[in-house]
Amino acid sequence: MNAGGIVFGNASALWALLALPALVVVHFFQQRSRRVVLSTRFLVEALAPESEGGRTWERFRGSRAFWLQVLALLLLTWVLAEPRWPRADSAQTVVIVLDDALAMQAVADEARAGAARLMAEAERGAARTEWIVMGSDPRAPLRYRGPERARAEAALATWRPALGTHDYAAALRQGRALVSAGGGGVCWFVTDREAKTPPDQATLGVGRPLANVGFAGGGAEGGRWRAVVKNHAGEPQRRAWWIESAGGASEPRALELPAEGVVELGGAWPAGEERATLRLEGDGFAADDSLPLVRPEWKRLPARVALADGEAGAFFRRLLGGIEGVALGAAEAGGLRVGWAADDAASGAAILLARPDAAGGEAKKLLRAPVVAERHPLVEGLNWQGLLGPGPAGLEMQAGDEALLWQADKPLAWLRPGAEGRRALVLNLEWEAGNAGRLPATVLLLRRYIEAARDAQPGARAANFDAGSLVEIASADRALEPAAAWSLERAGEARRVLSDEELAVLRAPAEAGFFVVRRGEEILVRGAAQFADARQGDFRDAGAFRREAPAGERETVTRRNTQEDPLTALWLALAGAAVLGSWWPRQPRGGRGEWPQKGAEGAKKSGLEVRV
């Protein structure tokens, strides 16, 4: 704790000041009088009746003992609080890590004000301070680093949280490393809920619970739109919703949501419109109250199935016919081919199967070994435990192939590189000897591969994206006109030229809205970035709190940057003298000889009870 440049090393000692009211109360009581019997009557005077009951409640009367006791208490409290003053050569580093999660938009003003208060408190801890303001996004640069507190607070004004759920550990480690490299100080984390912070992290919580209702995702397909609305509150909610487009807005409709419930909305796509926006009646968190949508436009992927009209051929024709943008027919350059691996002579996109055993007729045993998946987007999250069949067929991996699935230490599926970055998917299994065509994991693997091959085709497309998600740019599009400037344009904002780093890993805007990606003047992507992280809309565990850094860290920093009170010994001596002085008995003036001259008044002032 510090106040006016003074740092208290043991601020808890200030609780000792609560003894002051008790000390005052004690002096409201009357002291029990001492009884002395005198043998003469010349001392008798008209005395006011007094109580003989001893200690009774009486008006407060100041005394020498009282004020000396107060002085002793104040001096002892001062010494126990360990006051310290900043050294003239002291320096510290103060890091403010702001939570970049989208949920912080609901309390952004409180977060900025709280961070400014932390800076004001920390500034008194050393003669010189290096301020560092950063976000929890590990990819973002520091917002400010320097010695000027005013500029550090100005950096807070430019902060706008927009990330989904992410890991805070990397940013907090970086913040604490900056403190250590700067010679010591403190790293504060400003967030909205205590569950996000490790137990030893200095944290300021600025959140508050909200009964939030918002969109949790949506899309458009087949001339219709759909959207999911989530009630994050623990009680039922009622909201109005409507859809807007260039042609106008629909009439608001009422929506009833049960406690923690989910409701799906849907309807016909507005006629003649390329994009539309669903809106909810506003609440304390505006980021999920709107859902932008574009009507998808897929790239064209020519495909040919070079299989006989058996079980495998029928399956692949049915699968390809159900995927948007796939043109099933004659093979074209750059298209997709489905056939037997032994007959493959193309080096482009293809799905290759192991040819069934020509001998046939003989029943084959099922291989019960588990299927193990590699870490790859094509097989991520898929469950292969229901796959039944004789196991891997006779195909062999080649140099440069990338394995996807293994069974009994043999490859079951892999990717084979081809020309222009295209890769073929090889399935090393006997299709008609097992249940691969009926297993959901197989269908999802093939669908992911076909959609990736479709998106790799050159040309424009329109799609809906999660905010901050990856926007794939086909290598064929990148190869054309390499000198052309790539740019991203958000609705209502000026066009911004993309750097090489941004183009290498192009992502949709972090905030919901419409955007366009251009190569020169040609539009390659028309998209809508949507808020789709439902966890950011749940504010039931948000709250305001403050957690200090561990006591050992605070004490180390305080002792390094401050010097102790050089007059501590004097204050202790004065406190002792005050205690002794309060105990010293007070003698009546003139000694005992004054009593006869002043009568009973002298005895009364000395606390004696005079009786005749």
N, C-alpha and C positions, 0 to 999 in steps of 0.2 A: 504494500500500500504506500502511496505517496501523496503528499499534500503540499502545494506551494514550494516544490523543490525538495522537501524533506521526505525521505524514504524511511518507513518504519519496518525494521527487520522482523519484528514480532508484533504485528498489528493486533493479534488477539489479546494482548495485554491491556488494550484500551477498554476491555470489558470491566476492568477494575474500577473505572469511573462510576459504575453502578453502585459502589459503596457510598458515594456522596449522599444520596437520598436517605440511606440508612443512618448515616452519621447525623444528619439534620434531625431525623425523627428522635434519635436518642436524646438530643438536647431539648426536646419538647417536654421531657419528663422532669419533675421536681426532685431534687436530691433529698434523701431521707435526712432529717435534721438530727443533730447530736444533742442529747439531753444533759444539761449541767444544773445541779441544784445549788443555789446561793443562799447564804444564811442571813443576808440583810435585805431590807425592803427599800433602800434608797434608789435601787435600780428600777423600781417599778414605774412604768409609764403606760400610757394608753396605747396598747398594741392592738392591731387589727386581728380578728380571729383567723387562725391559720389551721390548715388540716394537719392532723397528726398521723395520717395514714401512710406516710412514706412517699413512694414514687407515684405521682398522679400526673395526668395530662395537663399541661399549662402552656401559656403563650411562650413563643420562642424568645430566648434571651441569649444574645451573643456573649461569648466569654473568650478569654485568652486561650483556654484549653481547646475550645471548638475551632478557632481559626488556626491554631498550630497543628491540630489534627488534619484539617483540610489541606494545609500546606504540605504536610508529610505525605498524604495520600497522592496529591498531584505530582510531587517529586518522584515518588516510588513508581507511579504509573508511567511517567516520562522515561525513567531509566529502564523499566521492564520492556517498554515498547521498542527499545533499541533504535533511537533516531539516528539517521545517517544522512550525509550530505553528498551530492554528486561531486566527483573529482573533476578538476578543471581539464584533465587529459582523458576523461572517460569517453568511450565510444560503444555503440551497440548497433545491431541490425534488427529491424522489425519487419517481419514478413506478414502480409495479409493475404490469405488464400480465400478467394471468393468461390462459393459453390456455383458451378456453371450449369447445374441441372435446371431444366425448364420450369420445374415447380417453383423455383425461386422468383419467377416473375410476379407471383402473387404477393411477395413481401420484398420486392426489390428496393423500395424506398427505405424500409426498416433496416435492410442489410447495409445500405450505404451510410445511413445515420449511425448505425452501430459500429461500423468500421471506423468512421471518423472519431467516435468517442474513444475507441481503443487507441487510436493514434495520439489523441490528446493526453490520455493517461500515460502512454509509453514514453512520450517525449521528455517527461521530467526525470526519466531514469538515467540519463547520461547527458553529457555536454554536447555530444555530436551523435546524430542518428542517421543511418542509411535506411531509407524507406524502399520497400519492394512490394508492389501490388501485382498479384497474378491470379489467374483463374485455375479451376481444377481440371481444365482441358489440357492434357499433356502435350497436345500438338500446337497449342497456341503460344505465342511469345509472351514475355513479361509485359504487363501493362505499364509499369513504371519502375525505374530503379534510379535512385539519386538521393541527395541530401535535403531536398525541398519538400516540406510537408504539404504546402499549398498545392504543388503539382501532383503529389500523391493523391490528395483528396480530389483533385480534378480528374484523375484517372478513374476514380470510382464512378463519376458521372457517365463515363462512356461504356461502363460494363453493362452488358445485356445477356443474361443467361439463356441458353438455347439448346443445351445438350439433353439427350435422353439419359436413362440410367447408365452410369459408368463407374469405373473404379477410381476411388479417390486416393488410393495408397501412393501412386506414383507422384502426384502433385504434392502431397504432404511430405513425402520423403525429400523431394526437391526443395521444398520450403525450409525444412529443418537443416538440410545440407547447406543452403545459403546462409542460414543463421550461424552454423558452425564455422563456415569459411570466413564469415565477417567478424569473427572474434567473440561471438555470443550475442544473445538477445532473446527474442521470443518470436515464435511462429503461431499466428492466430488463424483459425479456420472459422469462417462465417457461413453458417448453413441454417437449415430450417427444422432439422430433426436430429435427436441425439443418437439414433441408431446408426447414422452414417459415420460416426467418428470413433477412432480407436480410444481406449481408456486413458492413455497418457498424453492426449493432444489437447492443447489449449483451444477451447472452442467457445464461440458466441452463437447461441441459438436465437433466431429472430422469427421463427415460424408461428403459426396459429392454426387451429383446426378449422376446416371449411367443409360445408356440405356441398361438395362439388359434383356436378353432372356434366359429362362431356362425351365427345365422339372418341371411339377407340379404334377407328379404321373404317375403310370402305373402298368401293371400287365400282367399275362399270363394265358390263359385258352383255352382248346380245341385245342392245337397244334398251337396257334397263340399268338403273343404278341401285346400289344397296349401301347401307351404312349401319354400324353398330354403335349404340349409345349405352354408356356405362354409368350407373349410379354408384358413386364411391361412398356415399353416406350410409350410416347405420339405420336410417329411417326412410320411409317412402318419400319420393319427391315428385313434383309436377313441373313440367317445363313446356313452353311453346316452341315449335320448330317450323321452318319453312325453307324453301329452295329458291335461290336467286340465279338469274342468268342475264345475258344481254337483253333478252326479251321481257324482263320484269321479274317480279317476285310473286310467289304463290301466297295464298291466304294462310296465316299462322294456324297451326293445328296443335291441340293439346296432347301431351305425352305423359302417361302415368308410368312411373318406374318403381318397382318394389325395392325394399331395402337391400343394398348391395346387389341389385339386379341388373340384368343386361337385356336390352330390347333391340331387335333388328328392324330397321326401316328399309323400305324399297319402293320403287316406282318406275314409271316410264321416263326415259331420257328426254329432256326438252327438245322438241322438234327443231331441227336446223341449227342447233347450238353445238359448239365445239367444247365448251367448258361450262361448269355450273358450280355453285357453292351452296352447301347445306349449312344452315345456321340454327343455333339453339339460343333460347333466352339466356341472357348473360348472368353470370354469378361472379364470385370472387376470383376465379381463375379463368382468364379469357382465352388462353392458348388453345383449349380444346373445345371452344364454343363454335368453331367453324370448321368445315371440312371441304376443301377445294377438290374438284374432280375434273378430269379431262376425259373425253371419249377416246378410248384406246385406238391407235392405228398401228398395226403390227407390220414389221418387215415381211417380205415375201420369201419363203424358203421352198424352192422346188425339191421334191422328194420322189424317190422311186423304190419300190420294194421288189428286189430281184429274188424272190422266193416262190416256190410252188404254192398252189392253193391248199396247203396243209394247215395244221394248227398254228405254226409259227407265222406263215404268211397272212392268215386271216387276223391274227392278233395285231400285227404291226400295221396292217392297213386300217384296222379299226382305231388304233391308237393315234396314228398320224392324222386321220380324218377328223379327230376331235380337238386338235390343237389349232388355235387361231394363227393365221398367216401361212400355214403349211399348204402348199399346192401339190397334191398327190398326182403324179402322172409321169411323163417321160423325164429322163435325167437331163439336167442342164449343168453347164459349167458352174461350179461353186455350190451345187445343190447337195442334198443328203441321199445316200444310198444305203439300203438295208439288204444284206446278203450274207453269203457264206464266206468265212475268212479265207478259205483255200482259193476262192475265185476272185478275191479282191486285187485289183490292179491300180485302183485310184489311190490318191494320197490326200484327198480332202476329207470332209466330214462323212462319217459312215458308222453304221452299227453292224458289227461283224459277229456272226455266230459260228460255233463249232458245228461242222457238218455231222449229222447223225451217222452212227456206225452202219456201214453198208451191209454187214452181215445180218444185223437185226435179229429178231425172233427170239433171242435168248434173254430171259429176265435178268435184270441187273439188281444188285443189292443196293440198299440205301446207305449212304455215307452219313453217319450220325455225328461226325465231328462238327464243332461249332464254327460259324462263319465270323471272321474277324475283319472289321472295317478299318481302313486307314483314315487319317484326319484329312478330309477333302470335302469341299462344298457339295459335290455330287452325291455323297453317301452320308452326309452329316444328319444325325437324328433318325436314321432309318433302322428298323428292327428286322434282322435277318434270321432270327431264331426259328421261324416257321418254314424255312426253305428245305424242301425235300427233293432228293435226287441222288444219282450215283456219284456226285462230286465233280471235281474238275475233269474236263475232257482232255484231249491230247494236244491242245495248242500250247506253244511255248512263247514266253516273253522275249522280246528283242532288246538290243541296246537302246536306251533312251525311253523305253516304255515306263509308265508310272502306274504302279499297282493301286487298285482301289479295294479289292476284297481278296481274302485268303481263306482257304479251307484245307485242313490237314497239311499245313506248310506248303501248299501249292496255290498259285494265283488263280483266282476265280473270275476276276474282271480287272481290266486295266485300260489305260489311255495310251494310244499310239500316235506319236507326232507325225504331222504331215506338212504339206506345203502351205505357205502363207499363214502359219500359226494355227491351222486347223488340225484337230486331233480326232482320230477314230476311237469309238468305244468298242472294245473287244470283250465279248461274253464267252468265257471258256467253260461253258456248261452245255449239256445235251438237253435242248429245250423241251422236246416232247417226252423225255424220260423222267421228268419231274414236274413240280408245280410252280415253276418260275413265272409262267404267264398269269397265274392266279394270286401271286403274292403281292400285297400292296407296296412293299419296298422295291420290288423290281419295276413296277409301273412308275413309281415316283422317280427312281433313278433314270429311267428312259425319258420320262417327260422333262426332267431337268436338263438332260443332255440335249434333247431336241430343241427346247426353248433357248438354250445357250447358243446352239448352232444357228437358230433363226436370228437371234439378236446380233450375231457376228456378221450378218449380211450387211453390205453397204446400203446406205439410204436413210431416209428420215423415219422417225417413229414418234408416237405420242403414248405416254404411259403415266400411271400414278405411282409415286415413290413415297416411301417413308422419309420423313425429314432427316437429313444427314446421311441417308443411305447411298451406296455406290451407284453411279450412273455409268453403265458400260458404254464405251465408245468402240465401235468395231475397228479392228486393225486396218481393214480396207479403207475406212473413212479417214483414219489417221494418215495413211500413206498418200492420199490424194492431196495435192496442193499443200505441201508441208510448210510453205511460207505464209499461207493464209492465217490471219489472226483469229484465234478462237475466243469467244466471248460468252458471258452468261448475263442474261437480262431478267431481272425479277419484275413482276407487275408493280408499276408505280415508281420504279427506280431506273436510273440511267444504266446503260450497257457497260459492263466491266470486262476488260480484257483479262483472260486467264493466263497465269504464269505457267511455265513448263511443269513446275511441281504440282500445281493444281490440276493441270490437264492429265498428268500421269495417273493420279488417283482422283478422278472427278466425282464429287459428291453433290447430292441435291442440297438446296439451302437448308440451314438448320431450323429455320422458322417456316411455318406453314404458309403456302401461297403458290401462285403460278410462276413458272420460269421457262426460259427458252435458251437453248444452247445453239450457237451459230458457229459455222466455219466460214469466215468471211461474211457474206450476206446470206449464205444458204442456211436454212434452219434444219438442223439434224435431230434435235430432241425438243418436243413440246411436252412439258411435264407439270404435275401438281405435287408439291411437297405436302405431306399430311402428317399431323400429329398422330402418332400411333403407339406411343409408349404409355399404356394405361397406368403403369405404376406411378408416373409423374402426376397423375390426377388425384391420387389418394392422399388426403391431408389429415387423416384421422390421428396419426401419431406425430403430427407437427406440433411444435411448441417453442416457447421462449425459455432459455436457460443460459447459464454461464458456467464453464468449467475451466478452472485455472490450470496452468502448467504444473507439473509435479513440484512439490515443495523443495526438493533438492536442487532442481534446475533454477528455480526462482532465487533461492538463497545464494547459489554460486554466482549468478549474474549480479545480484545486489551487492555482494561483498566485493566483487571485482570493480564495480563502477562507483562505489561510494566509500566514504570514510566515516568512522564512528565518531560519536560525540566526544570531544576531548575533555569535557567538563563532567563526565560521569561520576568521578570520585567526589567532586565538590557537591553534586546534587545528592549523593548518598550521605555525605556528611551533614548537609543541611537537613535532610529528612530525619536522620537520627537525632540531631539537636532539637528539631521541632517535636519529636515524640517525647524526648526527655523533658522538654519545657512544658508540655501539656500535662505531664504527671507531677511536676513540682508543686508542692502545696503553696497556696497563697496566704501570707501572714497578714493579719490586720495591721493597719498603720499605727505606729506608736507603741506596738506591743500590747501586753496585758494592762498596762497602766492607763490606757485610754478608756477602758470600759467604765470606770467610775465617773470620768468626766463626761463621757458621751452617753452614759446610761445604757439602757438595753438595746439601743440602736446599733451600737458596735457589736454587741453579741449577735444580734440578728443578722448583720451583714456577714459575720463569720460562720453562719450556718448553725449557731447555737440556739437551743430552745430555752428560754428563760422562764422559770416558774417561781412563784412566791410560796 
